Amino acid sequence: MKRFPLRPLAAALAAALVSAVGLTACSQTPEPQATVAEPASKAVVYQMFTRLFGNTETANLPWGTLEQNGVGKFNDITDQALEGIKELGVSHVWYTGVLHHAVVGDYSQYGISNDDPDVIKGRAGSPYAVKDYYSVNPDLAENPAERMAEFKALVARSHRHGLKVIIDIVPNHIARDYQSLGKPDGVEDFGANDDTSVEYARDNNFYYVVGQPFQVPQWLDGYEPLGGEPHPLADGQFAENPAKWTGNGARAAQPHFHDWYETVKVNYGVRPDGSHDFPALPAEYAQMDVTGHYQFWQGKDVPDSWEKFRDIVLFWTEFGIDGFRYDMAEMVPVAFWSYLNSHIKQVNPDAFLLAEVYQPDLYRDYLHLGKMDYLYDKVDLYDTLKAIIQGRESTDAIVPIQAAKADIEHHMLHFLENHDEQRIASPDFAGKAENALPAMVLSATLSTSPTMLYFGQDVGEPGDGDAGFGKATRTTIFDYWGVPAHQRWMNDGAFDGGALTEQEQALRDYYVRLMQFVADSPALMGQYAEIHSANRDTTGYNDRHYSFLRWNDQQQLLVVSNFDQAKGSEMALRVPAEQIAQWQLADGEYALNDALSGESLSLTVRDGEGLVALTLAPLQSRILVRQ
């Protein structure tokens, strides 16, 4: 959730929080962590922005109401929709924005308090300002009184199609007006027992600006809540006294417009000076498995917020959720993640735990000490691929990125789109979806790590249109909106692509062919060797190409991509002797089949080295499978 860059004070706090891991020496030597068997095939995650996915309304009025612009429902995600998702090789669906967050709509007849537009972003609200962790967004239900049952039915429907279900958990912050109607008996709301006379207490859920009431931000750039439409609660006031720290760590009673003013920061026992007030996790536990971590936390006295989030994730695990995507995980202490994730894995050892972390020097802490399964590979691979697509970077940059993460490559989830990032087809990214196809092939095949697709990516949705709070190039997450290219694939609920343009259908067909291969290929869970460096002096090969090998004892692949949007190339691609020896190939001819085009090529091995004569059209990739 990168709403805006962190302001300096918030960035300093974030650094203090992530440093509060609590590493100490340990008198006993833990047993080495057992080697965990890797999955037999690559995981493919489909991120669905649930509010938008099933919406067929096409009005798209800026600041449009739910009635004007429409909203997708749980029940719109039909068997046909799920089959269309499954066609992309998908193993996991991340239903984004399903938890009950602050919304402008009036659901008071269901006992839900009205939310104040002065602390809501957009008209539909931010999915990362959660109001009730034990319920789901009433906007998404045909009958809001039955919203949990409707979501439960969607989870069951997804499971019947062989799809596992992921939802967001946002431990760093919650909505300013948190009030849970769905909480189980005996559960207290966040902040219910806080001592508001002090800035900090270990078991307070929030930090307080003592003696000062909250003030709404000064609006910038002509912004007004609801676009200036009159509303009884849009009066420039929000009752909160004393003020709480804002979600990104801003400590002023009046946050800046670019702060996460709709949320409040959760306290995990990190004092305002950055020191920690919870049991230290020994550094040696980087070598321990989740059972060892779980045992470490037994009997430990931990802050109240830790226990609250433990109860939340176990509630949803029991509900049938198969995993979680953690928003802004790096703003919460690593030791907490050890505690939370080890409790989840005790109940569901196969839970899929994905975290948003943007500081590469912290990756290994969050994986080994925090016991995350996967992290975003954003700051390294995604940013580099984007720069290559835009002509700002050479493919040479991929080599050191992959080498530096060789020990954790399986845990770095790859993507080219998500709800935070610009759409590929937007003018500020690639201009057209096809310009990123080489990067998509590389991203999906480079590692054993999961690959993620964002809804509408497979049909080239450009993310244009000013929705209100959400601006063009990113599909809005704050407003009610229709997503045109995706709607053409939906085809009024048939989910058969019947309304797609010829270009959109061709793109969808390419994604289906690629992603089905990715999901089924055994070699993509095997070894990797780049051959880019060995080919940099090959005639016809340059720094707009990238090539590598993937293999295991079942399958051998050669992958080569041309990122050039205008120039094709002809080359004799070298496969060095070292790799030929690893493949145990004698001199001779070996048939290759291009999994993307169906063409037949050949690998010639002579004197222990290999050559593949091939042509690459502009933006063409080849996945050559040895027969």
C-alpha positions as CSV (number, residue, x, y, z in Angstrom):
1,M,0.0,0.0,0.0
2,K,2.1,2.9,-1.3
3,R,-0.4,5.7,-1.1
4,F,2.2,8.4,-1.1
5,P,5.9,8.5,-0.3
6,L,6.7,8.5,3.5
7,R,7.2,11.9,4.9
8,P,10.6,12.4,6.7
9,L,9.3,11.8,10.2
10,A,7.3,8.8,9.2
11,A,10.3,7.3,7.4
12,A,12.5,7.8,10.5
13,L,9.9,6.0,12.6
14,A,9.7,3.1,10.0
15,A,13.4,2.7,10.2
16,A,13.2,2.5,14.0
17,L,10.4,0.0,13.9
18,V,12.1,-2.4,11.5
19,S,15.3,-2.2,13.6
20,A,13.4,-3.2,16.7
21,V,13.9,-6.9,15.9
22,G,15.3,-7.6,19.4
23,L,18.3,-9.7,18.6
24,T,20.3,-11.2,21.5
25,A,22.7,-14.0,22.1
26,C,21.1,-17.3,23.0
27,S,22.7,-19.7,25.5
28,Q,21.5,-22.8,23.8
29,T,22.2,-23.8,20.2
30,P,19.0,-24.5,18.3
31,E,18.8,-27.4,15.9
32,P,19.5,-26.5,12.3
33,Q,16.3,-25.9,10.3
34,A,15.3,-28.9,8.2
35,T,15.3,-28.5,4.5
36,V,11.8,-27.9,3.3
37,A,10.8,-29.6,0.1
38,E,10.0,-27.1,-2.6
39,P,6.5,-27.4,-4.3
40,A,6.3,-29.4,-7.4
41,S,5.1,-26.5,-9.6
42,K,5.1,-22.8,-9.5
43,A,2.4,-20.9,-7.6
44,V,0.5,-18.4,-9.7
45,V,-1.4,-15.7,-7.7
46,Y,-4.3,-13.7,-9.3
47,Q,-4.9,-10.5,-7.5
48,M,-8.5,-9.5,-7.8
49,F,-9.7,-6.0,-6.7
50,T,-13.0,-7.5,-5.5
51,R,-15.0,-4.3,-5.5
52,L,-14.3,-3.8,-9.2
53,F,-14.0,-7.3,-10.6
54,G,-17.7,-8.1,-11.2
55,N,-18.9,-4.6,-11.9
56,T,-20.7,-4.2,-15.3
57,E,-21.7,-0.6,-15.0
58,T,-19.9,1.6,-17.5
59,A,-20.9,5.2,-16.5
60,N,-17.5,5.9,-14.8
61,L,-18.4,9.4,-13.4
62,P,-15.7,11.0,-11.4
63,W,-16.7,10.7,-7.7
64,G,-19.6,8.6,-8.9
65,T,-21.8,6.9,-6.3
66,L,-22.3,3.2,-5.9
67,E,-25.6,3.6,-7.7
68,Q,-24.1,5.6,-10.5
69,N,-20.8,3.7,-11.1
70,G,-21.8,0.3,-9.8
71,V,-19.9,-2.1,-7.6
72,G,-18.9,-5.8,-8.0
73,K,-20.4,-8.3,-5.5
74,F,-19.1,-11.6,-4.1
75,N,-21.9,-13.3,-6.0
76,D,-20.6,-11.9,-9.3
77,I,-17.5,-14.1,-9.0
78,T,-19.3,-17.1,-10.5
79,D,-18.1,-20.5,-11.5
80,Q,-17.6,-19.2,-15.0
81,A,-15.4,-16.3,-13.6
82,L,-13.4,-18.7,-11.6
83,E,-12.8,-21.0,-14.5
84,G,-11.6,-18.0,-16.5
85,I,-9.1,-17.2,-13.7
86,K,-8.1,-20.9,-13.5
87,E,-7.4,-20.8,-17.3
88,L,-4.4,-18.5,-16.5
89,G,-2.7,-21.3,-14.5
90,V,-3.7,-19.7,-11.3
91,S,-3.3,-21.6,-8.0
92,H,-4.2,-18.8,-5.5
93,V,-6.7,-15.9,-5.7
94,W,-5.9,-12.8,-3.6
95,Y,-9.3,-11.2,-2.9
96,T,-8.2,-7.7,-2.3
97,G,-10.3,-5.3,-0.2
98,V,-12.8,-7.8,1.3
99,L,-12.4,-6.8,4.9
100,H,-14.9,-4.2,6.2
101,H,-13.2,-0.9,5.8
102,A,-14.5,2.6,6.2
103,V,-17.1,3.5,3.4
104,V,-19.3,6.5,2.7
105,G,-22.5,4.4,2.2
106,D,-25.1,4.4,4.9
107,Y,-25.5,0.9,6.4
108,S,-27.0,2.0,9.7
109,Q,-30.0,-0.2,9.3
110,Y,-27.6,-3.1,9.7
111,G,-26.2,-1.7,13.0
112,I,-23.1,-0.3,11.2
113,S,-22.1,3.3,12.2
114,N,-21.7,5.8,9.5
115,D,-18.2,6.8,8.5
116,D,-17.0,10.4,8.1
117,P,-15.9,11.4,4.6
118,D,-13.3,13.7,6.2
119,V,-11.3,10.6,7.1
120,I,-12.1,8.5,4.0
121,K,-10.1,8.5,0.8
122,G,-12.4,8.5,-2.2
123,R,-16.1,7.6,-2.1
124,A,-15.7,3.9,-1.8
125,G,-12.9,4.1,0.8
126,S,-9.4,2.7,1.1
127,P,-9.3,-1.1,1.6
128,Y,-6.4,-0.5,3.9
129,A,-8.4,1.5,6.5
130,V,-10.0,-1.6,8.1
131,K,-13.0,-0.8,10.3
132,D,-13.9,-4.3,11.4
133,Y,-11.4,-7.1,11.2
134,Y,-14.1,-9.7,11.9
135,S,-16.4,-8.8,9.1
136,V,-16.4,-8.0,5.3
137,N,-17.3,-5.0,3.3
138,P,-21.1,-4.6,3.1
139,D,-20.7,-3.1,-0.4
140,L,-19.8,-6.5,-1.7
141,A,-22.9,-8.4,-0.5
142,E,-26.2,-8.7,-2.2
143,N,-27.7,-8.7,1.3
144,P,-25.4,-6.8,3.7
145,A,-27.0,-8.7,6.6
146,E,-25.6,-11.9,5.1
147,R,-22.3,-10.6,4.0
148,M,-20.2,-13.1,5.9
149,A,-22.3,-16.0,4.5
150,E,-21.9,-14.7,0.9
151,F,-18.1,-14.4,1.3
152,K,-18.0,-17.9,2.9
153,A,-19.8,-19.2,-0.2
154,L,-17.2,-17.5,-2.4
155,V,-14.4,-19.1,-0.5
156,A,-16.1,-22.5,-0.9
157,R,-16.7,-21.9,-4.6
158,S,-13.0,-21.0,-5.1
159,H,-11.9,-24.1,-3.3
160,R,-14.2,-26.3,-5.6
161,H,-12.2,-24.9,-8.5
162,G,-8.9,-25.8,-7.0
163,L,-8.1,-22.2,-6.1
164,K,-6.7,-21.3,-2.7
165,V,-7.8,-18.0,-1.1
166,I,-5.7,-15.1,0.2
167,I,-6.9,-12.0,1.9
168,D,-5.2,-8.8,3.2
169,I,-4.1,-8.3,6.8
170,V,-3.0,-4.8,7.6
171,P,-1.2,-4.9,11.0
172,N,0.5,-1.5,10.8
173,H,-2.7,0.6,10.9
174,I,-6.5,0.6,11.1
175,A,-9.3,3.0,10.3
176,R,-9.6,6.0,12.6
177,D,-13.1,4.9,13.6
178,Y,-12.6,1.2,14.2
179,Q,-15.7,-0.5,15.6
180,S,-16.1,-4.3,15.2
181,L,-19.6,-5.7,15.1
182,G,-18.4,-9.1,14.1
183,K,-15.9,-9.7,16.9
184,P,-16.3,-13.0,18.8
185,D,-17.4,-12.9,22.5
186,G,-14.6,-11.9,24.8
187,V,-12.7,-9.9,22.1
188,E,-12.2,-6.2,22.9
189,D,-12.0,-3.5,20.1
190,F,-8.6,-1.9,19.4
191,G,-8.1,0.9,21.9
192,A,-10.9,0.0,24.1
193,N,-8.7,-0.3,27.2
194,D,-6.0,2.2,26.2
195,D,-4.7,4.7,28.7
196,T,-5.1,7.9,26.6
197,S,-3.3,10.1,29.2
198,V,0.1,9.0,27.9
199,E,1.7,9.0,24.5
200,Y,2.8,5.4,24.9
201,A,2.2,2.4,27.0
202,R,3.2,-1.1,26.0
203,D,-0.3,-2.5,26.0
204,N,-2.0,0.5,24.5
205,N,-3.1,-0.3,20.9
206,F,-2.4,3.2,19.7
207,Y,0.0,6.1,20.3
208,Y,-1.5,9.4,21.5
209,V,-0.9,13.1,21.0
210,V,-1.7,13.9,24.6
211,G,-3.8,17.0,25.2
212,Q,-4.5,17.7,21.5
213,P,-7.6,16.8,19.5
214,F,-7.3,15.5,16.0
215,Q,-7.7,17.9,13.1
216,V,-8.4,16.9,9.6
217,P,-5.7,17.7,7.0
218,Q,-5.6,20.9,5.0
219,W,-6.8,19.8,1.6
220,L,-4.4,20.3,-1.3
221,D,-4.6,20.5,-5.1
222,G,-8.2,21.5,-5.1
223,Y,-9.2,18.3,-3.3
224,E,-12.4,18.2,-1.3
225,P,-14.0,15.1,0.3
226,L,-16.5,13.5,-2.1
227,G,-15.4,16.0,-4.7
228,G,-17.2,18.8,-2.9
229,E,-20.6,17.2,-2.8
230,P,-22.5,18.2,0.4
231,H,-22.7,15.5,3.1
232,P,-23.8,15.9,6.7
233,L,-20.5,14.6,8.0
234,A,-18.2,16.3,5.5
235,D,-17.8,19.4,7.8
236,G,-14.0,19.5,8.3
237,Q,-14.4,17.9,11.7
238,F,-13.7,14.5,13.1
239,A,-14.0,13.8,16.8
240,E,-10.9,12.2,18.2
241,N,-9.5,13.5,21.5
242,P,-6.7,13.0,22.1
243,A,-5.4,12.6,18.6
244,K,-3.8,9.3,17.6
245,W,-0.6,9.0,15.6
246,T,-1.4,8.6,11.9
247,G,-0.9,5.3,10.1
248,N,2.4,6.2,8.5
249,G,3.8,7.3,11.8
250,A,3.1,11.0,11.6
251,R,2.9,12.3,15.2
252,A,1.1,15.6,14.6
253,A,-2.5,16.1,15.8
254,Q,-3.2,17.4,12.2
255,P,-1.6,15.1,9.7
256,H,-0.5,16.3,6.3
257,F,-2.7,15.6,3.3
258,H,-0.1,13.2,2.0
259,D,0.0,11.3,5.2
260,W,-2.2,8.3,5.7
261,Y,-4.7,10.4,7.5
262,E,-7.6,8.0,7.3
263,T,-5.7,5.5,9.5
264,V,-4.1,5.3,12.9
265,K,-0.8,3.6,13.8
266,V,-0.9,0.4,15.8
267,N,1.5,0.1,18.7
268,Y,3.5,-3.2,18.9
269,G,5.5,-2.3,22.0
270,V,7.9,0.0,20.2
271,R,8.6,3.0,22.3
272,P,8.5,6.5,20.6
273,D,12.3,6.5,20.6
274,G,12.4,3.3,18.6
275,S,13.5,1.0,21.4
276,H,11.4,-2.2,22.0
277,D,9.3,-3.3,24.9
278,F,8.8,-7.0,24.1
279,P,10.7,-10.2,24.4
280,A,13.8,-10.3,22.2
281,L,14.0,-12.9,19.4
282,P,17.5,-14.5,19.4
283,A,19.4,-14.1,16.2
284,E,20.0,-17.8,16.1
285,Y,16.3,-18.3,15.4
286,A,17.0,-17.4,11.8
287,Q,18.0,-21.1,11.5
288,M,14.9,-22.4,13.2
289,D,11.7,-23.6,11.6
290,V,8.3,-22.3,12.4
291,T,7.8,-24.9,15.1
292,G,10.9,-23.7,16.9
293,H,9.6,-20.1,16.7
294,Y,6.2,-21.2,18.0
295,Q,7.8,-22.9,20.9
296,F,9.9,-19.8,21.7
297,W,6.8,-17.6,22.1
298,Q,5.0,-20.0,24.4
299,G,4.7,-18.4,27.9
300,K,6.1,-15.1,26.7
301,D,4.4,-11.9,27.8
302,V,3.7,-9.9,24.6
303,P,2.0,-6.6,23.9
304,D,-1.8,-6.6,23.6
305,S,-1.7,-5.7,19.8
306,W,0.2,-8.9,19.1
307,E,-2.5,-11.0,20.7
308,K,-5.3,-9.1,18.9
309,F,-3.8,-9.8,15.5
310,R,-3.1,-13.4,16.4
311,D,-6.7,-13.9,17.2
312,I,-7.7,-12.1,13.9
313,V,-5.6,-14.3,11.6
314,L,-6.6,-17.5,13.4
315,F,-10.3,-16.5,13.0
316,W,-9.9,-16.2,9.3
317,T,-7.8,-19.4,9.1
318,E,-10.6,-21.2,10.7
319,F,-13.1,-19.5,8.3
320,G,-11.3,-21.2,5.4
321,I,-8.8,-18.6,4.3
322,D,-5.6,-20.2,2.9
323,G,-3.1,-17.4,3.3
324,F,-2.5,-13.7,3.9
325,R,-0.9,-10.8,2.1
326,Y,0.5,-8.4,4.7
327,D,0.4,-4.7,3.9
328,M,3.5,-2.6,4.8
329,A,5.0,-5.4,6.8
330,E,8.3,-3.6,7.1
331,M,6.6,-1.0,9.4
332,V,6.0,-3.7,12.0
333,P,8.8,-5.3,14.1
334,V,10.2,-8.5,12.7
335,A,9.7,-10.3,16.1
336,F,6.0,-9.8,15.8
337,W,6.0,-11.6,12.5
338,S,7.8,-14.6,14.0
339,Y,5.1,-14.7,16.7
340,L,2.1,-14.3,14.2
341,N,3.3,-16.5,11.4
342,S,4.4,-19.4,13.7
343,H,0.9,-19.4,15.2
344,I,-0.7,-19.5,11.8
345,K,1.6,-22.4,10.6
346,Q,0.7,-24.4,13.7
347,V,-2.9,-24.4,12.5
348,N,-2.2,-24.5,8.7
349,P,1.4,-25.5,7.8
350,D,0.6,-24.8,4.1
351,A,-0.6,-21.3,4.6
352,F,0.6,-18.8,2.0
353,L,2.2,-15.8,3.7
354,L,3.2,-12.9,1.4
355,A,4.6,-9.6,2.7
356,E,5.0,-6.1,1.2
357,V,8.6,-5.2,2.0
358,Y,10.6,-2.6,0.0
359,Q,14.0,-2.6,1.7
360,P,16.2,-5.3,0.2
361,D,18.6,-5.2,3.1
362,L,15.7,-6.4,5.3
363,Y,14.5,-9.3,3.0
364,R,16.4,-12.0,4.8
365,D,15.3,-10.8,8.3
366,Y,11.6,-11.0,7.2
367,L,12.1,-14.4,5.6
368,H,14.3,-16.1,8.2
369,L,13.4,-14.3,11.4
370,G,9.9,-13.2,10.5
371,K,9.0,-16.6,8.9
372,M,7.4,-15.0,5.8
373,D,7.0,-17.4,2.8
374,Y,7.3,-14.7,0.1
375,L,8.1,-11.0,-0.3
376,Y,7.5,-8.7,-3.2
377,D,10.4,-8.5,-5.6
378,K,9.6,-4.9,-6.4
379,V,12.6,-2.8,-5.6
380,D,15.0,-5.0,-7.5
381,L,13.4,-7.0,-10.3
382,Y,10.2,-5.1,-11.0
383,D,11.8,-1.7,-11.0
384,T,14.6,-3.0,-13.3
385,L,12.2,-4.6,-15.8
386,K,10.1,-1.4,-15.9
387,A,13.3,0.6,-16.7
388,I,14.3,-1.9,-19.4
389,I,10.8,-1.7,-21.0
390,Q,11.1,2.1,-20.9
391,G,14.6,2.1,-22.4
392,R,16.2,3.5,-19.3
393,E,18.2,0.4,-18.4
394,S,20.1,-2.5,-20.0
395,T,19.2,-6.2,-19.7
396,D,22.7,-6.5,-18.2
397,A,21.3,-5.3,-14.9
398,I,19.3,-8.5,-14.5
399,V,22.4,-10.7,-14.0
400,P,23.6,-9.2,-10.7
401,I,20.0,-8.9,-9.4
402,Q,19.4,-12.6,-9.8
403,A,22.8,-13.6,-8.5
404,A,22.5,-11.5,-5.4
405,K,19.3,-13.3,-4.4
406,A,20.3,-16.8,-5.3
407,D,19.8,-18.0,-1.7
408,I,16.3,-16.5,-1.5
409,E,15.1,-16.5,-5.1
410,H,12.2,-18.9,-4.3
411,H,10.8,-16.5,-1.8
412,M,10.7,-13.3,-4.0
413,L,7.3,-13.1,-5.7
414,H,7.4,-11.6,-9.2
415,F,4.9,-9.3,-10.8
416,L,4.5,-6.6,-13.4
417,E,1.2,-5.2,-12.0
418,N,-0.6,-4.8,-8.7
419,H,-3.0,-2.3,-7.2
420,D,-0.2,0.1,-6.2
421,E,1.6,0.2,-9.5
422,Q,0.9,1.8,-12.8
423,R,-0.9,-0.3,-15.4
424,I,1.5,-1.7,-18.0
425,A,-0.6,-0.2,-20.9
426,S,-0.7,3.3,-19.3
427,P,1.3,6.0,-21.1
428,D,3.5,6.4,-18.0
429,F,4.6,2.8,-18.1
430,A,4.8,0.9,-21.4
431,G,2.2,2.7,-23.5
432,K,0.8,-0.6,-24.7
433,A,0.5,-4.0,-23.1
434,E,2.5,-5.8,-25.8
435,N,5.6,-3.8,-25.0
436,A,5.9,-5.7,-21.7
437,L,5.5,-9.2,-23.0
438,P,9.2,-10.0,-22.9
439,A,9.4,-8.8,-19.3
440,M,6.3,-10.9,-18.5
441,V,8.0,-14.0,-19.9
442,L,11.2,-13.3,-18.0
443,S,9.4,-12.5,-14.8
444,A,7.3,-15.7,-14.9
445,T,10.1,-18.1,-15.8
446,L,13.3,-16.6,-14.2
447,S,12.8,-18.2,-10.7
448,T,11.1,-20.9,-8.8
449,S,9.2,-18.1,-7.0
450,P,5.5,-17.4,-7.5
451,T,4.2,-15.2,-10.3
452,M,1.4,-12.7,-9.7
453,L,-1.1,-11.3,-12.2
454,Y,-3.5,-8.4,-11.5
455,F,-7.0,-8.6,-12.8
456,G,-7.3,-7.0,-16.3
457,Q,-3.6,-7.3,-17.0
458,D,-4.2,-10.2,-19.3
459,V,-6.4,-8.0,-21.6
460,G,-4.3,-4.8,-21.5
461,E,-6.4,-2.6,-19.2
462,P,-4.7,0.8,-19.3
463,G,-6.0,2.2,-16.1
464,D,-7.1,5.5,-17.6
465,G,-9.8,7.9,-16.4
466,D,-9.9,10.2,-13.4
467,A,-12.1,8.3,-10.9
468,G,-12.0,11.0,-8.1
469,F,-9.4,10.4,-5.5
470,G,-7.8,7.7,-7.6
471,K,-6.0,9.1,-10.6
472,A,-5.2,7.7,-14.1
473,T,-2.5,5.1,-14.8
474,R,-3.5,3.1,-11.8
475,T,-6.9,1.4,-11.6
476,T,-8.6,3.2,-8.6
477,I,-8.7,1.5,-5.3
478,F,-10.6,4.4,-3.6
479,D,-13.6,4.9,-5.9
480,Y,-16.5,3.0,-7.5
481,W,-15.5,2.4,-11.1
482,G,-15.9,0.1,-14.1
483,V,-12.7,-1.4,-15.7
484,P,-13.4,-1.3,-19.4
485,A,-11.0,-3.9,-20.9
486,H,-11.8,-6.3,-18.1
487,Q,-15.5,-5.7,-18.6
488,R,-15.2,-6.7,-22.2
489,W,-13.6,-10.0,-21.0
490,M,-16.5,-10.3,-18.5
491,N,-18.9,-10.0,-21.4
492,D,-21.9,-9.2,-19.1
493,G,-21.2,-12.1,-16.8
494,A,-20.4,-14.7,-19.3
495,F,-16.6,-14.4,-18.6
496,D,-15.8,-15.7,-22.0
497,G,-14.0,-12.7,-23.6
498,G,-16.8,-12.4,-26.1
499,A,-16.6,-8.6,-26.2
500,L,-12.9,-8.2,-26.4
501,T,-11.2,-6.5,-29.3
502,E,-9.1,-8.6,-31.6
503,Q,-5.9,-7.2,-30.0
504,E,-7.2,-7.8,-26.5
505,Q,-8.2,-11.4,-27.3
506,A,-4.7,-12.0,-28.8
507,L,-3.1,-10.7,-25.6
508,R,-5.4,-12.9,-23.5
509,D,-4.5,-15.9,-25.6
510,Y,-0.8,-15.2,-25.1
511,Y,-1.2,-14.9,-21.3
512,V,-3.1,-18.2,-21.2
513,R,-0.5,-20.0,-23.2
514,L,2.3,-18.6,-21.2
515,M,0.8,-19.0,-17.8
516,Q,-0.4,-22.6,-18.4
517,F,3.1,-23.5,-19.4
518,V,4.5,-21.8,-16.3
519,A,2.1,-23.6,-14.0
520,D,2.8,-27.0,-15.6
521,S,6.6,-26.9,-16.3
522,P,8.7,-29.0,-14.0
523,A,11.9,-27.3,-15.1
524,L,10.7,-24.0,-13.6
525,M,11.1,-25.5,-10.2
526,G,14.6,-26.6,-11.0
527,Q,18.0,-25.0,-11.6
528,Y,18.8,-21.7,-13.3
529,A,21.9,-20.5,-15.3
530,E,22.1,-17.2,-17.1
531,I,23.7,-17.4,-20.6
532,H,23.3,-13.7,-21.3
533,S,26.8,-12.9,-20.3
534,A,28.2,-15.6,-22.6
535,N,26.3,-14.2,-25.5
536,R,27.0,-10.5,-25.2
537,D,29.6,-10.8,-28.0
538,T,27.4,-13.0,-30.2
539,T,26.5,-11.4,-33.5
540,G,22.9,-10.2,-33.4
541,Y,22.7,-10.3,-29.6
542,N,22.8,-7.2,-27.5
543,D,21.7,-5.5,-24.3
544,R,18.0,-5.6,-25.4
545,H,18.1,-9.4,-25.2
546,Y,18.2,-11.7,-22.2
547,S,18.7,-15.5,-22.2
548,F,18.9,-18.2,-19.6
549,L,18.4,-21.9,-19.0
550,R,16.1,-23.7,-16.6
551,W,16.2,-27.5,-16.0
552,N,15.6,-30.4,-13.7
553,D,15.7,-34.2,-14.3
554,Q,12.4,-34.1,-16.2
555,Q,12.8,-31.1,-18.5
556,Q,15.3,-28.7,-20.1
557,L,14.4,-25.1,-21.2
558,L,16.2,-22.3,-23.0
559,V,14.4,-18.9,-22.6
560,V,15.4,-15.9,-24.7
561,S,13.6,-12.6,-25.0
562,N,14.0,-9.5,-27.2
563,F,12.9,-6.3,-25.4
564,D,13.4,-4.1,-28.5
565,Q,10.2,-2.7,-29.7
566,A,11.4,-2.0,-33.3
567,K,14.2,-4.3,-34.2
568,G,14.2,-8.0,-34.8
569,S,17.4,-10.0,-34.7
570,E,19.0,-13.2,-36.0
571,M,21.6,-15.0,-34.0
572,A,23.4,-18.3,-33.2
573,L,22.8,-18.4,-29.4
574,R,25.6,-20.1,-27.5
575,V,25.0,-22.6,-24.7
576,P,28.4,-22.8,-22.9
577,A,30.1,-26.1,-22.3
578,E,29.4,-25.9,-18.5
579,Q,25.7,-26.0,-19.1
580,I,25.9,-28.6,-21.8
581,A,27.8,-30.8,-19.3
582,Q,25.1,-30.2,-16.7
583,W,22.5,-31.3,-19.2
584,Q,24.7,-34.3,-20.0
585,L,24.4,-33.9,-23.8
586,A,26.8,-35.6,-26.2
587,D,27.7,-34.0,-29.5
588,G,24.8,-34.1,-31.9
589,E,21.4,-32.5,-32.8
590,Y,18.6,-32.1,-30.4
591,A,15.0,-31.0,-31.3
592,L,13.6,-28.0,-29.5
593,N,10.0,-26.9,-29.5
594,D,9.0,-23.3,-28.8
595,A,6.2,-23.4,-26.2
596,L,5.0,-20.0,-27.2
597,S,4.9,-20.2,-31.0
598,G,4.8,-24.0,-31.5
599,E,7.8,-23.7,-33.9
600,S,10.5,-26.4,-34.1
601,L,14.2,-25.5,-33.7
602,S,17.3,-27.4,-32.9
603,L,20.2,-27.4,-30.6
604,T,23.5,-28.4,-32.1
605,V,26.2,-29.7,-29.7
606,R,29.7,-29.8,-31.1
607,D,32.9,-30.2,-29.1
608,G,30.9,-29.9,-26.0
609,E,29.3,-26.5,-26.7
610,G,25.8,-25.8,-28.0
611,L,24.4,-23.4,-30.6
612,V,20.8,-22.6,-31.4
613,A,20.2,-20.7,-34.6
614,L,17.1,-18.5,-34.2
615,T,15.4,-15.3,-35.1
616,L,13.6,-13.0,-32.8
617,A,11.0,-10.5,-34.0
618,P,10.6,-7.3,-32.0
619,L,9.2,-8.1,-28.6
620,Q,9.4,-11.8,-29.2
621,S,10.3,-14.4,-26.6
622,R,11.0,-18.0,-27.0
623,I,10.7,-20.8,-24.4
624,L,12.5,-23.6,-26.1
625,V,11.8,-27.1,-24.7
626,R,14.3,-29.9,-25.4
627,Q,12.3,-32.8,-26.8
